[in-house]
Amino acid sequence: MSEEIVSLADEAMEGMLVLPGTGPDLFFVGDPPRWEENPCGDKEYTYSLNRMIHVKTLSEAYSLTGDLRYARKALEEMRDWIGTVSCPSLKRPDGEYDLEAFDRCSPWRALEVGIRGYRTWPIIMELLIDTPYYTQDFHELVLESCAQHCKVLYEISPRLWPDADHNHYIMENLGLLSLTLLFPELDSDGSMRMHAERELSRCMRNQVSDDGGQIEGCPSYHNGSVYWFSLRNSISRKYSIGVPEDYTAQLVRMFDHSMYATRPCGGNFPWGDSHSADKETMSLAAIACYMATGERRHLQSAAYFSTRQSIEKDMRDNLWRFCDLGKLKDDYEYAISHPLRPELPCVEWDRGLKQVYMRTGWDRDALAVMTACRTPIKNNHAHMDPGGFDFSAFGETLVSDPGIYTYKDGIDRYHFKSTLWHNCAMINHRDAWQYIESWKYGPQKDGDILTVQQDKSHTTVISQHLNYAPVTLRRILSIVDSRFLLVVDIADGMSPDDTLQSNFHIDAPRLRLLGDNCIVSCRQRKADVLIASSVGNGGLEIQSGKISTANDVWHDSLIATFNVRPQEGRAAHAAILVPFRADGDAMQPVPLSLDVDGDRVEASLILDGRSYTVGTMNLETTVTIKEVQSK
């Protein structure tokens, strides 16, 4: 870990950083950085640069090596930032708070104020305070700037987030808590610290569902929130301050949700603005809970799902927050050699988030599905994907949510949020609601999970939404016999000119046709998927897509769309998704039929020498499996 910190610091010494908008490549940000310029046209560039994470890395490199060059560079950049980036006035000329000044793209956006307050500045100052460059006049500059930070977080942030219902507000209160504890002279009566503690407790109450999921419904932001909530415990322990027991208990419950939100193959189900790989995954949540509780079982859970590289990356960023590095070393080595498989049910229905996670087991080869139907949405981290899903099996992603790619407004942001690029049903090739810009949608109509059922032969989720009113869209997702996923879409209230589309975003660069109703992915990896359609390949469209695992990173994929015309106001489509190992027997075409009559739905197919009939009636699902006699 120390070698990587020093390597990153050496790049920062030359003004070379990887930031949002720069792609995965190093980019010269200036020497000193040009804090208020945005050469990439991506707001996240400004935000990330002004969080000053690279300055923290320089400070850590000094602590590891004793090389004063890193300390001098870190404090020079901090001095330059304080001297050149002025804090806006908190109030307008009319005496009202200028909330917009701290919510627009600038180094003084309230979130960046909070992140500097908890993530970077305290560690920079603690590591460098004994160096010859941390002078009295520099300390006075820092103290004055920290006082400005505290005023923003104490006076502006509560007005930006009066309901305490956004992840930003967690970080902003962490910044206030951390700075007032580091510099108690800024908070002589303790009112700001007590405010931060009170608001963090309110965030926990207002942002976490009864089932443990963070309110925004994005696994990345859920895991990030586990981490941010846990820092209250870490910071408070450092200053011998207590944390309410119910707060910590809810934090640990959130970790169960983190495990559900992890694909069997590792990484997040990339729902909404989430990454699937190596950023704000369950690994971060595990380290957060370990820091909060000291219990190594969290590290063992991380070792079961995550690579050492991913775990150590999250450790590296928090190395100076661990109370006992010797204990960390021992516990981590134990965790790597004793990974802990979850002992949880295979289905979680988070009713508050209108999300369902289901899998056939907790082994790495399990079939796993995540689905949600939460409309209206909570906030604009959500994508236009009511009733969509993500499907993985045999340690591979097969039919995937596209992920996030970018926050920057433009055609890429639209595509990665669009209904077409998700595994959703559509009417007339239209999005479920209007995309206006990156952080703005048109209105949405009601949608929900209607039921979740489970027995030894199947796990079934039925959802419904009204975003294509007067059309009602209902979707049935059923993992059957631990062998395949059945997807049935039913659209009622259609006019004769309407069409139903069932979209499947396939994580593969090539497809081949099989028989007259099947397509097969060609991935050159250890698993592929066959998709059989009840309407055949005559109405099949194939389009190019992209899937993103991290910011500014994507790979090619394909979107298969089956088109269905209505009969007497109703259109229906069934598909089965059959995962298979690439080194196994060649797949054969799968006959599939669908019969829909009123509330009765029945899909029939033959697979692996067995006949299956999956039926629903009044939201109750039955599965019949019979052996097929060989001819």
N, C-alpha and C positions, 0 to 999 in steps of 0.2 A: 504493500500500500504506500509506503514512504517513497518508493521509487517513482510511482505514478504522480504523487503530489509534487515532487521535485521537477518531474518532466513538465507538468502543467505550469508550474511556476516559471520554468525557463522560457516557455512560450509566452507567458504573460510579461516577462521582462522585456521582450521584443515587441510588445503590443499586439501579439497574435492570439486571437481567441476564436472559438466556435460559438456563434450566437444564432438565435432564430433569424432566419432570412439569409444567412451566409451559406446555407447548405451544410453538409457535413465537413466542410473544409475550413481550415484556419483563415482568418481574415484580419487585416491590419486595422485596428480601431483607433490608432493614433498613439503618440508618445509625448505627453500624457494623452489618455483617451479623450476624444472629442465627445464629451458627455451628452451634449444636447443636439448633436447631428445624427441623422438617420439615413445613412447612405443606401440602405437596403429597402427602404420604404415599408418596413414591417414594424408595427408598433412594439412587438415583442422584443425587437432589437434594443430599443430605447429602454424598455423595462429591465431586460436582463443585464445590460451593461451597467445600469445605475443601481442594481442590487449589490454590485461590487463583490461578487463571489470570487473573482480572480484575485482581488486584493486580500481576501481571506486566505486564499491558496498561497500567495506570496508569504503571508505571515506564518502559515503552517510550515512552509519550506524553511524559513529561518529557524523555527523552533526545532525542526528535525536536524538541520545541518549546522546551525550556528553561523551561517554565512550572512554577514551584515548587509550584503548587497540586496538581499530579498527584503530585509526590514526597511532599508532606506527607500527602496522603490515603493513599497506598500504605503509608507507614510507620506512620501512625496505625492502619490496619487490621491490619497485621502485629503491632504492639505489642498491640493489643486481643486478637488471636487468642492470642498467647503468654500474655497475662495471664488469659484467661478459659477456655481450653480445656486442661484439665490432662491430662497423660499418665498413663494407668493404670499401676498397679504391674506390673512384668514377671512377678512371681511371686505365686502364691497363698500363703495362710498356711501351707500344708503344705510350702512350698519348691519345688513344681513350677512350671514355666513356665505362665502363664495364656494359653494360645494363643487361647482363645475371645475374650479381651478385645481382641485385635488382628485378629480375623477377623469381628467383628460390625459392624453398621452404626454407625459413629461416626467423628468426625474423625481418630481415631488408628488406623483400620484400617491394616494394614501397607502396603497398596497406596498409600493416600493419603500415608503417611509417605514412601514411595519417590518418589512423583510430586513432592511438595514438594521432596524432596532433589535431584532432577535437573532438573525442568522449570521450577520457579518461583522458589524461594528464592535459588539462586545468581545468577540473572539480576537479580532484584530488588536484591540486595545489591551486585552489581557496578555496576549503573547508578546507584544512589542513595548509594553510600558517601561521595561527596564533597559531598553536600548538607548544609545546616545541621541537618537533622532526624535525620541518622544520627549520633547522639551516642555518647559512650563508654558511657554506661549502657545505651543501646539495643543497642550491640554486645555488651555482656556478657549481656543478655537473649537475644539471638540465639544467642550461643555456647552458652549453657546449654541452650537448646531444641534446637539442632543436636546437642549431645551426647546428648540423649534420643533424637532421631531415629536417630542412629547405633547406639545400644544396641538399639533395636527391630529395626533392619535386620540387625544382626550376630548378635543372640541369638535373636530370634523367627522371622524369615523363614526361615532354614534348617530350622527345625522345622515350619513350616507347609508347606514345599515340599521335603521330603527328596529327592525324585527330580528336582528341577529341571525339571519337565515342564509348567510353566504360564507364560503370558505375564506374570502378576503378578510372578513371581520375577525376570524380566529387569529390570523397572522398579525393583524393590526393591533390587537390586544396583547399578543405575545410580545410585540415590539415595545409597547408601553410598559408591560410588566418587567421586561428585561432591562430596559434603560433606567427605570425608576429604582430598581434594586441595585444596579451598577453605580448609579449616581444618586444616592438618597437626598443629596442637597437640592436636587431638582423637584423634590416632592416632600417638602418639610412636614406637612401634616398627614402624609400617607394617603391622601384622597385619590391620587391618580392610580397608585398601586391597587388600592381596594376596588376602584372602578374596574380595572383590568381583570382582577380575579372574579368579580361579580359577573362581568360580561362574558368571560370564558365559560363560566358555569351556565349562563343563559344560552350561549352558543351550543353547548352540549345538549341542553334540553330541547332547543328549537331546531337543531340541525340533524339530529339522529333519530331515526324511526324506532318504534318499539322492537323491531326485529334487528336493529343494529346497523342499518345502512345510512350513509350520509345523504342528506336531503336532495342533492343535485343528481343523484342516480348514475354517476359516472365512476367506474371502478378506480380510475387514476385519482380522481379527486377524493374518493372515499379513502384510499390508502394515504394520500397526502394529508387528509384531515386526521386520520389516526396518528400520523406523525406530528402534526401541529398540536393536536390536543395533548399528546404525550409530553411535548416540550414544557408544558406548564408543570408537569411532575418533575422533570429534570431540573428546570430553573429553580423551582421552589425548594427542592431538596438541597440544592447548592447553598441556598440562603436560610436553610432550616425553617422553612415555612410549610405548614400543612396544606394538604389538598383534600377536599371532601371525599369520603369513601365512595359515595354513589357515583361521583365523577369518574374515578378510576375503574369502578366496576363496569360502567357503561363503555369505557375505553376498551376494556378487555372483551366485552361483547362485540364491539366493532370488529375485533380481529377475526371472529368466526365468519362475519360477512366477507372479510378480506379473503378467506380461504374459499368460500363459495364463488367469489368473483374471479378466481384464478382458474384458467384452463387446466385440464389434466396435464397438458404438455408444458405447463409453465407460462408465466406472463398473464396479463389481464385479458378477460373478455373486453374488447376495446369499445365498449358502448359509449355513445356520445363522444365528448371530447376526452377520449382516453387513449393511452398508448398501450400496445400489447407487450412491449419488450423494454426491460431495463430502465424504466423510469416510473416511479410511484407505483411499483408493483407490490405484491404481498411481502416481498423481501423487506421493503422499507417499513411496512406496517409491523412486521415481526421485530425489526430492530427497535422501532419506536416503543413497542410494548415491553421489550427487554429492558430498554433504558428506564421505563416507568416502573417496572416491577422487579427487575433483576432475575426473573424466572427464565431459565435457559430453554424451556420447552418452546418458547417462541422462536428461538434460533433453530431448534430442531425442526420445527414446521417449515421454516424458510429453506432449510437444507433439503427437505423432501421435494420441494417444487422448483427451487431456484438454483442457478449455477453459482459456483464460488465467485466468479467474476462479478455477477450481479450483487451478491451479498456484500462482497468486499468493497464494491463501489459505494454502496449505501453506508457501510461502516466508515469508509474513508472520509466522507463528508461530515461525519459526526464524531470523529476520533477524539476531539477535545471535550466532548460532552460526557463521555463515559467516566464514571466515578473511579473505577478500578480496572486498569488495563490488564493487569495480571488475571483477574477473574474473567474478563472478556476473552482473553486468549484461551484460557482453559475451557470455558463454556463453549466457545466457538469450535475448538478442536473436537470436543465431545459431540457437538451437534453434527458436525460433518461426518463423523463415524457412526452416529446414531440418529439418522433422520427420522422424524416422527410423522407417520401417516395419520391424517385426521380421523378422529372417531366421532363423526357427525352423520346425521341422516343425509341421504343422497339428494334430497329436494329441499330447497328453501323458497318460500313464497313470502316476499317482503311486501305486505299489503300497502304500507305507506308509500312505497316507491313504485308499486304496480309492476314489480319485477319477479321473475321466477328463474332460479338456477336448478337444473336437474342433470343428473349423471347416473351412469350405470354402476359406478363404484368409485373408490378413491385411488385406484391404481392409475398409472400414467397412460395406459392404453384405453381407458374408459371412453364410452360415448358420452358427450356432454353438450348441453344446449343452454344458452341464456336467451331469454326473451323478455319483452316489456311492452306495455301498452299504456303509457302514461300521457294522456292528453286531457285537458291542456297541460303543456309542459311546465316544469318548475322555473327554469331559466334557460338562457340561450346557449348553455353548454350542451343542451339536448340537440339531437339530430331529428330529421323528419322521417322517423322510422316506426310508426305505431304498429305493433304486432310483428315487428321484425325479429330476427334471431341470428345467433352465431352457433356454428356446429363444428365440433372437432371430434376426432376418434383416432385410435392407434398412435397417439403421440403427435398428431399432425392437425393443423387447421385445414379444413376442407371447404366449407361454405361459410364465408367470413363476413363479419362487419368490416367496413373499410378502414375504420380508425379515424384519426384526426388530421394528420399531415400538417395543417397550418391553421393559425387564427386569422391570417391576413385575408382581408376581403378580396374577392376575385373569383375567377371561374373555378380554380382548384378548391377553394373553400366551399363554393356552392356544390360542386360534384360530391365532395366527401360528406356533405350534409344531406344530399338529395335523397328522395325516396327511391329512385331508380337504383342507386348504388348500394342500397341496403336490401336485405332479403325480405322484401315486403310485397304485399299485394297493392296494386294501383288500379285506378279507374281512368280510362282514356289517356294513359301515359302521363297523367298529371301528378305533381307532388301532392302530398297529403295536405299541405297548406302552403302559403306563399312564403318564399324566401325573399327578403328585402335586402339585407346586407348581413355581414358576418355576425352581428349581434342584434339582429332585428328580424322578426317574423311577422306574418299576418296572423289573424286570430285562428284559434283551433277549437274544435268541438270535442265532445266527451268521448273518452275511451277508457277501457279498464280490462283487467283480467277477470273473467267471469267465474272460472273454477279451475282447480288443480286436483287431479286424481292420481292415485298410485295403488297398484297391486302388483302381484308377482309377475304379471305378463306385460304391464305397460305403465308408463307415466305420461299423463296427458294434461296439457294446458289449453284452455279455450279463451280467446280474447275477442273483443269486439270494439269497433270505434265508428264514429259518425262523421269523420272528416270529409267524406265524399257525399254528404247529404244532398238529395234524399236517399242516396244509396247507403245501406248498412253493410259493413264488411265484418265478417266473422272468420276467425282463423282457428284451426285445430292443429296443434303440434303434439305428436305422440311418439315417444321412444317405445318401440314394440319388441318384446322378446330379447332385449339387449342386442338387437341385430340391425335395426334400421330406424330412421326417422320418417314418420308420415307427416305430410304437410297438406292440409285441406283448406282451400279458400272458398268462401261462399259469399256472393254479393247479391243482396236483395234490393228491390226498388229501382232496377235499371230500366232505361228506355231502350227501344230497339236499336238505336244507333250507338249505344254505349259498348265498351269492351272492358273486360277484366284482364289484367296482366299479373302473372305470378313471377317474381324476379328471384334469381338465385345468383349471388355473387361468389364465383368459384375461384378459389385460390390456386389457380393454375394458368400457365401461359397458353395451353392448347387443350382442345376438346376433340373427341371423335364421336361420330354417331354409331349407335349400336341398335340394330333392328329398326323398327319404325316408330318407337316411342321412348328411346333411351339415349342419353348422352353420358360420356365417361371422361373424367378429367385425366390429363396426361401430365404428370408433375415431375417424374424422374426422382421421386422421393419414396419413402417407405410405405406410403398409403395413398390411395386415390378414392374417388367417390363416383358411384353410378347414380344418375338421377333418371327415374322413370316417370313419365307423364301420362295422365289419364286421357289426354286429348291428342297424344302423338306429337311427332316432330313437324307436322305440317304448319302449325302456327308458331314455330320456334324462331326467335330472333337471337342473334349473338352479337354483343357489343363489347368493345374494349373497356376495361376498367383499371383501377389502381387500388392497391391496398397499402396502407402505411402502418409501420410498426413504431415510428418515432417521428418527431418534428422534422420536416424537410426531407424525409426518406420515404420512398415508395417503390413498389415493384409491380410488374404487369399482372393483370388478372383478366378474367372474362365474366361477363354478365349474361346469363341465359334467361330469356323472357318467353313464357308460354302465354299465348293470347287466346281468350275464350269469348265467344259472343253469347248474349243472353237468350234464354228461351222463357217466354212468359214472365219477364221481369227478373229472372234469376240467372246468374252465371256461376258455375262452380268448377273448381280444378283440384285435382289431387296429384301429389308427387310423392315418391318415396326416395329417400337419400340413403344409399347403401354403401357404407365404407368397406373397403377391402384392402388387404395387404398387397403391395406391388409384387411380392415374390410368391403369391399364392396362385390358385387356379384362375384361369381366365373367366371373367364374368360373362354370363349369358343374359340375353334380353329378359326383362321381367314384365310379364303381362299385368296390367293394372286397370281396374275399372272403378267407376264412382257412380253411386246411385244416391240422389238427394230427393227427398219427398217430404215437404213440410219441415218439421223439426228432426226428421230421421235422416241420418247420413250414414252411408255404408261404403267403405272402400274394400276391394277384394284384389288379392294378388297371389302370385306363386313365386316363392324364392327358396332356393336351397332344398328343393324337394318337399316343401311344406306349403300348404295353402293357408292364407291369413284372411280373416274377415274382421275389420275394425269398424265398429258401429257406434254412433252416438244418438241418443234420443233424450230430449229434454236435458241436455248437458251431461247426461250420464253415459260413460264410455264402456263398451264391452269389447273384448278381443277373443276371437275363436281361432285356434291353431289346429290344423289337421295335417297328418302325413299324407303326401301325395303318392299314390301307388305307381310304381315304375311300370312303364310300358314294356 
